[in-house]
Amino acid sequence: MMFGQILYDVEYILNTGIEAITSCCPQLKTFSIYWNVRVTDTGLLHTVRNCKHIVDLNISGCKNISDRGVQFVAENYPELESLNLTRCIKLTDDGLKQLLHKCLSLQSLNLYALSSFTDEAYRKISLLARLRFLDLCGAQNLSDEGLYCISKCKNLISLNLTWCVRVTDEGVISIAQSCTSLEFLSSAEHKILIYHTAFIKGAQVCLM
């Protein structure tokens, strides 16, 4: 385990456990409490109060984290580089937009299996000039218009659009023409015509 890193993949740690760990280890830079349904916004409040140097945060599967919790993250971690919100199903557009307005150093953002966000929030991803890895698998409300805004993230090298059912050739072409450093693209076969992938020279393209 790397210095400054604590990983949890157990289901039974409560907010009090998060408080104890973070208060004793204030130099943490990487903190992962994935798939812990017992942790709530209070756990994140303890984290941001006690650990001021987090740059990599994984709260995937923490289904009781709400917009209030991610607001704590947004307000306290402007230098955050990696954030995994997979299946944080209580989050809404408001929470995501707060993060995108304040965590401008993000290089990796995982929004896997979050179908409730709308284009209003997805358009704000364009604020992340340093973004390199973006997972939007299952973004059912993402449209070509939202993807066009995301195409302004010109440093993207990996983009997962699997099961983004509203995305068509038009949206993917905007990505291909703007994100010329792209190395990996995954998308839903029934919406994307394979000949358009020729725009992404040298990239690995997965059409499921």
Solvent accessible surface area in square Angstrom, and as a share of the most:
residue,aa,sasa,rsa
1,M,174,0.78
2,M,146,0.65
3,F,185,0.77
4,G,14,0.13
5,Q,35,0.16
6,I,32,0.16
7,L,80,0.40
8,Y,39,0.15
9,D,94,0.48
10,V,69,0.40
11,E,94,0.42
12,Y,154,0.59
13,I,34,0.17
14,L,87,0.43
15,N,29,0.15
16,T,97,0.56
17,G,25,0.24
18,I,0,0.00
19,E,73,0.33
20,A,54,0.42
21,I,47,0.24
22,T,0,0.00
23,S,62,0.40
24,C,104,0.62
25,C,45,0.27
26,P,60,0.38
27,Q,101,0.45
28,L,6,0.03
29,K,110,0.47
30,T,27,0.16
31,F,0,0.00
32,S,4,0.02
33,I,0,0.00
34,Y,60,0.23
35,W,110,0.39
36,N,1,0.01
37,V,67,0.39
38,R,116,0.42
39,V,0,0.00
40,T,47,0.27
41,D,16,0.08
42,T,53,0.31
43,G,0,0.00
44,L,0,0.00
45,L,34,0.17
46,H,29,0.13
47,T,1,0.00
48,V,3,0.02
49,R,148,0.54
50,N,40,0.21
51,C,0,0.00
52,K,122,0.52
53,H,87,0.39
54,I,3,0.02
55,V,44,0.25
56,D,48,0.25
57,L,1,0.00
58,N,34,0.17
59,I,0,0.00
60,S,6,0.04
61,G,0,0.00
62,C,0,0.00
63,K,75,0.32
64,N,55,0.28
65,I,0,0.00
66,S,29,0.19
67,D,31,0.16
68,R,128,0.47
69,G,0,0.00
70,V,1,0.01
71,Q,63,0.28
72,F,29,0.12
73,V,1,0.00
74,A,2,0.01
75,E,89,0.40
76,N,59,0.30
77,Y,5,0.02
78,P,71,0.45
79,E,111,0.50
80,L,0,0.00
81,E,73,0.33
82,S,30,0.20
83,L,3,0.01
84,N,33,0.17
85,L,0,0.00
86,T,14,0.08
87,R,94,0.34
88,C,0,0.00
89,I,105,0.53
90,K,105,0.44
91,L,3,0.02
92,T,64,0.37
93,D,22,0.12
94,D,89,0.46
95,G,0,0.00
96,L,0,0.00
97,K,36,0.15
98,Q,52,0.23
99,L,1,0.01
100,L,0,0.00
101,H,93,0.41
102,K,92,0.39
103,C,0,0.00
104,L,87,0.43
105,S,10,0.06
106,L,0,0.00
107,Q,64,0.28
108,S,31,0.20
109,L,3,0.01
110,N,36,0.18
111,L,2,0.01
112,Y,76,0.29
113,A,28,0.21
114,L,6,0.03
115,S,53,0.35
116,S,67,0.43
117,F,1,0.00
118,T,55,0.32
119,D,20,0.10
120,E,87,0.39
121,A,0,0.00
122,Y,1,0.00
123,R,79,0.29
124,K,67,0.28
125,I,0,0.00
126,S,32,0.21
127,L,75,0.37
128,L,0,0.00
129,A,70,0.54
130,R,136,0.50
131,L,0,0.00
132,R,96,0.35
133,F,91,0.38
134,L,4,0.02
135,D,28,0.15
136,L,1,0.00
137,C,13,0.08
138,G,13,0.12
139,A,2,0.01
140,Q,96,0.43
141,N,49,0.25
142,L,0,0.00
143,S,13,0.09
144,D,26,0.13
145,E,105,0.47
146,G,0,0.00
147,L,0,0.00
148,Y,128,0.49
149,C,20,0.12
150,I,0,0.00
151,S,3,0.02
152,K,112,0.47
153,C,0,0.00
154,K,121,0.51
155,N,74,0.38
156,L,0,0.00
157,I,23,0.12
158,S,25,0.16
159,L,0,0.00
160,N,30,0.15
161,L,1,0.00
162,T,6,0.03
163,W,139,0.49
164,C,3,0.02
165,V,56,0.32
166,R,128,0.47
167,V,2,0.01
168,T,48,0.28
169,D,25,0.13
170,E,125,0.56
171,G,1,0.01
172,V,1,0.01
173,I,36,0.18
174,S,16,0.11
175,I,0,0.00
176,A,4,0.03
177,Q,109,0.48
178,S,33,0.21
179,C,0,0.00
180,T,115,0.67
181,S,59,0.38
182,L,6,0.03
183,E,104,0.47
184,F,64,0.27
185,L,1,0.01
186,S,1,0.01
187,S,3,0.02
188,A,4,0.03
189,E,109,0.49
190,H,114,0.51
191,K,77,0.33
192,I,7,0.03
193,L,91,0.45
194,I,127,0.65
195,Y,139,0.53
196,H,27,0.12
197,T,24,0.14
198,A,75,0.59
199,F,95,0.40
200,I,13,0.07
201,K,182,0.77
202,G,89,0.85
203,A,21,0.16
204,Q,118,0.53
205,V,47,0.27
206,C,41,0.24
207,L,41,0.21
208,M,118,0.53
